[in-house]
Amino acid sequence: MTGIRCDANSIIASGHMMRCLTIAKELVRLGESVTFFVADNESKSLYDAYVDDLGASIDVVVLGTNWQDMEVELEVLIPELRKRNIDRLLVDSYKVTVPYFERLKEICPVVYLDDLNEDTYPVDMLINYSGYYKSLGYEEAYKNTCGHQGQPSKLLLGLQYAPLREQFYIASDERINENAISILLTSGGADTQGMLLATLAAAEEAGIILTDGSNSFNEDAGKNGTLKKVRWHVVVGSLVKDSAILDKFAEKHADVTIHRAVTDMAGLMRQCDIAVCAAGTMLTECAAIGLPAIFYQVADNQKYNVDYWSSTGGMKFAGDVETDKAIVIKSICAELSELSADMAKLEDMRSRLAGITDGRGAVRIAKALLDFCPTAQIYKNRGETI
């Protein structure tokens, strides 16, 4: 039995949850049962919206604790791990501490999904699936660390471990529509900085969106002098506070479509020519699809993502929202005006994203997790008990 400790709420949004659910799905495919441990009912309500399609192999346990104080939860979590015979535990949270992992590794092998290497944790396996992992010094930091029963820590590093959903690595021949430009606008499950509405309003003012739905760029706007219709696909997460206002905006603009509860995000992305999004996991998804992006920073922990994805040549950085949101919005509109009128440049950006990641990281992570307890897995596959 594999355990996953992860939360999702209006503050941290749903990114941690989504990547853990993707890994859980691959574990289920390998015959494993998975139990999620969450702090509170807010997290559970968000999990419940996604676990139904995984069947009875997924369970969710509410600890009734504070998600921001993980050491305190140990008195509740540890008995649950023992009661449910958890063979290995995957933890995905920024609120972890060294003492937290010291206690957990006494119970079972522990895996941590890390982003920034802000501390060295006594875990059995550490995963960082970024393109910038080399700059963080994991190999040096973890060369003397140990996990459960004194086993040396193992590192899974790089974009080959990016846990994207299966839809992102299914081949597709969908390409750019020569008669129109489709823009994908998204800002995570919560859009805490209000970037969706702000971007649409600025695009309308810049003439990239027109009320009558006949919008196209002026011949002088692009290098190739081609008039192109512009369509907007706006993904609105379940935690977005401006949801009703966004609906009213779309009602007045025929070429703005609102999407909610998107189950095939990869399919939607393949219909688009360029994305506007935050510097999170969405950029890895764009790379897997081959979708050029204009992106912005909304948190300090995205700074390394900014440097890496800017260097690929397939994405454009618009700035840090927390520093100056107005400048970021202006930069997004300027980049859209230029790129939407220059198909050759878009194709060049698309080609630069090729081969960066195949998106199959969840499969690799799931197999690595089961390797922690191979004997138990052999017996489980036989239908026997140890």
C-alpha positions as CSV (number, residue, x, y, z in Angstrom):
1,M,0.0,0.0,0.0
2,T,1.4,3.4,-1.0
3,G,0.5,6.5,1.0
4,I,0.6,10.1,-0.4
5,R,0.6,13.1,1.9
6,C,-0.5,16.2,0.1
7,D,-3.0,19.1,0.4
8,A,-4.9,21.4,-1.9
9,N,-6.8,24.6,-0.9
10,S,-7.6,28.2,-1.8
11,I,-4.1,29.3,-0.7
12,I,-1.8,26.7,-2.2
13,A,-4.2,25.9,-5.1
14,S,-4.3,22.4,-6.7
15,G,-0.9,22.0,-8.3
16,H,0.5,19.6,-5.7
17,M,-2.7,17.6,-5.8
18,M,-2.7,17.2,-9.5
19,R,0.8,15.9,-9.8
20,C,0.2,13.4,-7.0
21,L,-3.0,12.2,-8.5
22,T,-1.2,11.6,-11.8
23,I,1.4,9.4,-10.0
24,A,-1.4,7.7,-8.1
25,K,-3.1,6.8,-11.3
26,E,0.1,5.1,-12.6
27,L,0.4,3.2,-9.3
28,V,-3.1,1.9,-9.7
29,R,-2.3,0.7,-13.2
30,L,0.6,-1.3,-11.7
31,G,-1.8,-3.0,-9.3
32,E,-1.1,-0.8,-6.3
33,S,-3.7,0.6,-3.9
34,V,-3.1,4.2,-2.8
35,T,-4.3,6.2,0.3
36,F,-4.1,10.0,0.3
37,F,-3.7,11.7,3.7
38,V,-5.0,15.3,3.8
39,A,-5.1,17.9,6.6
40,D,-8.7,19.0,6.3
41,N,-12.1,18.8,4.6
42,E,-11.2,21.6,2.2
43,S,-8.5,19.4,0.7
44,K,-10.7,16.4,0.6
45,S,-13.4,18.2,-1.3
46,L,-11.0,19.1,-4.0
47,Y,-9.6,15.5,-4.1
48,D,-13.1,14.1,-4.3
49,A,-13.7,15.9,-7.6
50,Y,-10.8,13.9,-9.2
51,V,-10.5,10.5,-7.6
52,D,-13.8,9.0,-8.8
53,D,-12.4,7.9,-12.1
54,L,-9.6,6.0,-10.3
55,G,-12.1,3.6,-8.6
56,A,-11.9,1.8,-5.3
57,S,-8.1,1.7,-5.4
58,I,-7.9,5.3,-4.1
59,D,-8.8,6.2,-0.6
60,V,-8.7,9.7,1.1
61,V,-8.1,10.1,4.9
62,V,-8.7,13.4,6.6
63,L,-6.3,14.0,9.5
64,G,-8.1,16.9,11.0
65,T,-4.9,18.9,11.4
66,N,-3.3,22.2,10.3
67,W,-1.7,21.9,6.9
68,Q,0.8,24.6,7.8
69,D,2.1,22.7,10.9
70,M,3.1,19.3,9.7
71,E,5.2,18.3,12.8
72,V,2.1,18.5,15.0
73,E,0.2,16.2,12.6
74,L,2.7,13.3,13.2
75,E,0.8,12.1,16.3
76,V,-2.2,11.5,14.0
77,L,-0.5,10.5,10.8
78,I,1.9,7.9,12.2
79,P,-0.9,5.7,13.7
80,E,-2.8,6.0,10.4
81,L,0.3,4.8,8.5
82,R,0.6,1.8,10.8
83,K,-3.1,0.9,10.8
84,R,-3.2,1.0,7.0
85,N,0.0,-0.9,6.5
86,I,1.6,1.8,4.3
87,D,4.7,0.4,2.7
88,R,6.0,3.7,1.4
89,L,4.9,7.4,1.7
90,L,5.2,10.1,-0.9
91,V,5.1,13.6,0.6
92,D,4.4,16.8,-1.4
93,S,4.3,20.0,0.7
94,Y,6.4,23.1,1.2
95,K,5.7,22.9,5.0
96,V,7.9,19.9,5.7
97,T,10.8,20.0,8.2
98,V,13.8,17.8,8.9
99,P,12.3,16.5,12.2
100,Y,9.1,15.6,10.3
101,F,11.0,13.3,8.0
102,E,13.2,11.9,10.8
103,R,10.0,10.6,12.5
104,L,8.4,9.3,9.3
105,K,11.4,7.3,8.1
106,E,11.2,5.2,11.3
107,I,7.8,3.9,10.0
108,C,8.5,3.3,6.2
109,P,10.5,4.5,3.2
110,V,9.7,8.1,2.5
111,V,9.8,10.0,-0.8
112,Y,9.8,13.8,-1.2
113,L,8.7,15.8,-4.2
114,D,11.0,18.9,-4.0
115,D,11.3,22.1,-6.0
116,L,14.0,24.3,-4.5
117,N,16.4,22.3,-2.3
118,E,16.0,24.7,0.6
119,D,17.1,22.0,3.1
120,T,18.5,18.5,3.0
121,Y,15.9,16.0,4.2
122,P,16.5,12.4,5.5
123,V,14.4,10.7,2.9
124,D,14.8,7.5,0.9
125,M,14.1,9.2,-2.4
126,L,14.0,12.8,-3.5
127,I,12.4,13.9,-6.8
128,N,12.9,17.2,-8.6
129,Y,11.6,17.0,-12.2
130,S,12.7,20.5,-13.3
131,G,15.0,21.6,-16.0
132,Y,17.0,23.7,-13.5
133,Y,17.9,20.9,-11.0
134,K,21.6,21.1,-11.8
135,S,21.8,24.6,-10.4
136,L,20.5,23.4,-7.0
137,G,23.3,21.1,-6.0
138,Y,21.3,18.0,-5.0
139,E,24.1,15.5,-5.7
140,E,26.4,17.2,-3.2
141,A,23.7,17.9,-0.6
142,Y,22.4,14.3,-0.5
143,K,25.6,12.3,-0.9
144,N,25.6,11.3,2.8
145,T,21.9,11.3,3.7
146,C,19.9,8.1,4.6
147,G,16.3,7.1,4.8
148,H,14.5,4.1,6.2
149,Q,16.7,1.5,7.8
150,G,19.8,3.5,6.9
151,Q,19.4,3.2,3.1
152,P,21.2,5.9,1.1
153,S,19.0,8.5,-0.4
154,K,18.2,8.1,-4.1
155,L,17.7,11.0,-6.4
156,L,15.3,11.2,-9.4
157,L,16.2,14.4,-11.2
158,G,15.3,16.1,-14.4
159,L,12.4,16.6,-16.8
160,Q,12.3,12.9,-17.6
161,Y,10.5,12.6,-14.3
162,A,7.9,15.3,-15.0
163,P,4.6,13.6,-13.9
164,L,2.3,14.8,-16.7
165,R,-1.1,13.2,-17.4
166,E,-1.2,10.5,-20.1
167,Q,-3.0,12.9,-22.4
168,F,0.2,15.0,-22.7
169,Y,2.3,12.2,-24.3
170,I,-0.2,10.8,-26.8
171,A,0.9,11.7,-30.3
172,S,-1.2,14.2,-32.2
173,D,-0.9,15.9,-35.6
174,E,-3.0,19.0,-34.7
175,R,-1.1,22.1,-35.8
176,I,-1.5,25.8,-36.2
177,N,-4.7,27.1,-38.0
178,E,-3.4,29.3,-40.8
179,N,-6.6,31.3,-40.9
180,A,-6.8,32.1,-37.2
181,I,-4.7,32.5,-34.0
182,S,-5.9,30.7,-30.9
183,I,-4.7,31.9,-27.6
184,L,-4.9,29.8,-24.4
185,L,-5.2,31.9,-21.3
186,T,-4.9,30.1,-17.9
187,S,-3.6,31.0,-14.4
188,G,-3.9,27.9,-12.2
189,G,-6.8,26.7,-10.1
190,A,-7.1,29.9,-8.0
191,D,-5.7,32.7,-10.1
192,T,-4.7,34.5,-6.9
193,Q,-3.3,37.5,-8.7
194,G,-6.4,38.1,-10.9
195,M,-4.4,37.7,-14.1
196,L,-7.2,36.2,-16.2
197,L,-9.5,39.2,-16.0
198,A,-6.6,41.7,-16.1
199,T,-5.1,40.2,-19.3
200,L,-8.5,40.1,-21.1
201,A,-9.2,43.7,-20.2
202,A,-5.8,44.8,-21.4
203,A,-6.1,42.8,-24.6
204,E,-9.5,44.4,-25.3
205,E,-7.9,47.8,-24.9
206,A,-5.0,46.8,-27.1
207,G,-7.4,45.7,-29.9
208,I,-6.6,42.0,-29.6
209,I,-10.2,41.4,-28.5
210,L,-13.1,43.2,-30.1
211,T,-16.7,43.2,-28.8
212,D,-18.3,42.2,-32.1
213,G,-16.2,39.1,-32.5
214,S,-14.6,40.2,-35.8
215,N,-11.2,40.9,-34.2
216,S,-8.0,40.6,-36.3
217,F,-4.7,42.3,-36.4
218,N,-4.0,45.3,-38.6
219,E,-1.7,44.6,-41.6
220,D,0.9,46.8,-40.0
221,A,0.9,44.8,-36.8
222,G,2.7,41.8,-38.1
223,K,5.8,41.2,-40.1
224,N,4.0,39.1,-42.7
225,G,1.2,41.6,-43.1
226,T,-1.5,38.9,-42.8
227,L,-4.9,39.6,-41.3
228,K,-5.8,36.9,-38.8
229,K,-8.8,36.2,-36.6
230,V,-8.0,35.9,-32.9
231,R,-9.8,33.4,-30.7
232,W,-9.3,33.1,-26.9
233,H,-9.7,30.0,-24.8
234,V,-9.8,30.9,-21.1
235,V,-9.5,28.2,-18.5
236,V,-11.2,29.1,-15.3
237,G,-10.3,27.0,-12.2
238,S,-12.7,26.0,-9.5
239,L,-11.1,28.5,-7.0
240,V,-11.1,31.6,-9.3
241,K,-12.9,34.4,-7.5
242,D,-13.6,36.5,-10.7
243,S,-15.5,33.6,-12.2
244,A,-18.8,35.4,-12.7
245,I,-17.2,38.6,-14.1
246,L,-15.2,36.4,-16.6
247,D,-18.5,34.9,-17.8
248,K,-20.0,38.4,-18.4
249,F,-16.9,39.4,-20.3
250,A,-17.2,36.3,-22.5
251,E,-20.9,37.1,-23.2
252,K,-19.8,40.4,-24.7
253,H,-17.0,39.0,-26.8
254,A,-17.8,36.3,-29.3
255,D,-14.3,35.1,-29.7
256,V,-13.7,34.5,-26.0
257,T,-14.6,31.0,-24.8
258,I,-14.7,30.1,-21.1
259,H,-13.6,26.5,-20.2
260,R,-14.2,24.9,-16.8
261,A,-13.5,21.5,-15.3
262,V,-11.4,20.7,-18.4
263,T,-10.7,16.9,-18.5
264,D,-8.6,17.0,-21.7
265,M,-6.3,19.9,-21.2
266,A,-3.8,18.5,-23.7
267,G,-6.5,18.4,-26.4
268,L,-7.4,22.0,-25.7
269,M,-3.8,23.0,-25.8
270,R,-3.3,21.3,-29.1
271,Q,-6.0,23.5,-30.6
272,C,-4.1,26.6,-29.6
273,D,-1.1,28.4,-31.1
274,I,0.3,30.1,-28.0
275,A,-0.4,30.0,-24.3
276,V,-0.4,32.7,-21.6
277,C,0.2,31.3,-18.2
278,A,2.1,31.4,-14.9
279,A,5.6,29.9,-14.5
280,G,4.5,26.6,-13.0
281,T,3.9,23.0,-14.2
282,M,1.9,24.4,-17.1
283,L,5.2,25.3,-18.8
284,T,6.3,21.6,-18.7
285,E,2.9,20.7,-20.2
286,C,3.4,23.3,-22.9
287,A,6.8,21.8,-23.7
288,A,5.4,18.3,-24.0
289,I,2.7,19.5,-26.4
290,G,5.1,21.8,-28.3
291,L,3.0,24.9,-27.5
292,P,4.9,28.3,-27.3
293,A,4.1,30.3,-24.3
294,I,4.2,33.8,-22.8
295,F,4.6,33.3,-19.1
296,Y,4.9,35.3,-15.9
297,Q,6.1,34.8,-12.3
298,V,3.7,34.9,-9.4
299,A,5.9,33.5,-6.6
300,D,9.5,33.5,-5.5
301,N,9.7,29.7,-5.9
302,Q,9.2,30.1,-9.6
303,K,12.5,32.1,-10.2
304,Y,14.4,29.1,-11.4
305,N,11.6,28.1,-13.7
306,V,11.8,31.6,-15.2
307,D,15.5,31.2,-16.0
308,Y,15.3,27.7,-17.5
309,W,12.2,28.1,-19.7
310,S,13.4,31.6,-21.0
311,S,16.6,29.9,-22.1
312,T,14.9,27.3,-24.3
313,G,13.8,29.8,-26.9
314,G,10.3,28.4,-27.0
315,M,8.9,30.7,-24.3
316,K,8.8,34.4,-23.6
317,F,9.0,35.8,-20.0
318,A,6.7,38.8,-19.4
319,G,7.9,39.7,-15.8
320,D,7.1,39.3,-12.1
321,V,3.5,40.0,-11.2
322,E,4.4,40.7,-7.6
323,T,6.9,43.4,-8.7
324,D,4.7,45.2,-11.2
325,K,1.5,43.6,-12.5
326,A,0.8,46.5,-14.9
327,I,4.1,46.1,-16.7
328,V,3.6,42.3,-17.0
329,I,0.2,42.8,-18.5
330,K,1.5,45.3,-21.0
331,S,4.4,43.0,-21.9
332,I,1.9,40.1,-22.5
333,C,-0.2,42.1,-24.9
334,A,2.9,43.4,-26.8
335,E,4.3,39.8,-27.2
336,L,0.8,38.6,-28.3
337,S,0.5,41.3,-30.9
338,E,4.0,40.5,-32.3
339,L,3.8,36.7,-32.2
340,S,0.2,36.3,-33.4
341,A,1.2,38.1,-36.6
342,D,4.4,36.2,-37.2
343,M,3.7,32.6,-37.9
344,A,7.4,31.8,-38.8
345,K,8.5,33.0,-35.3
346,L,5.8,30.9,-33.7
347,E,6.9,27.8,-35.6
348,D,10.5,28.4,-34.6
349,M,9.5,28.6,-30.9
350,R,7.6,25.4,-31.3
351,S,10.6,23.6,-32.8
352,R,12.8,24.7,-29.9
353,L,10.5,22.9,-27.5
354,A,10.8,19.6,-29.3
355,G,12.5,16.8,-27.3
356,I,12.6,18.6,-23.9
357,T,10.3,16.2,-22.2
358,D,8.2,13.2,-23.1
359,G,5.9,13.8,-20.0
360,R,6.1,10.1,-18.9
361,G,7.6,10.9,-15.5
362,A,4.6,9.6,-13.5
363,V,5.2,6.1,-15.0
364,R,8.9,6.3,-14.0
365,I,8.1,7.6,-10.5
366,A,5.5,4.9,-9.9
367,K,7.9,2.1,-10.8
368,A,10.6,3.6,-8.6
369,L,8.1,3.8,-5.7
370,L,7.2,0.1,-6.0
371,D,10.9,-0.8,-6.0
372,F,11.1,0.2,-2.4
373,C,9.2,-2.9,-1.3
374,P,9.6,-5.4,-4.2
375,T,8.9,-8.5,-2.1
376,A,5.6,-7.2,-0.8
377,Q,4.6,-6.3,-4.4
378,I,5.4,-9.8,-5.6
379,Y,3.2,-11.4,-3.0
380,K,0.5,-8.8,-3.6
381,N,0.5,-9.6,-7.3
382,R,0.0,-13.3,-6.4
383,G,-2.9,-12.5,-4.2
384,E,-1.0,-13.7,-1.1
385,T,-0.1,-12.0,2.2
386,I,3.3,-11.8,3.9
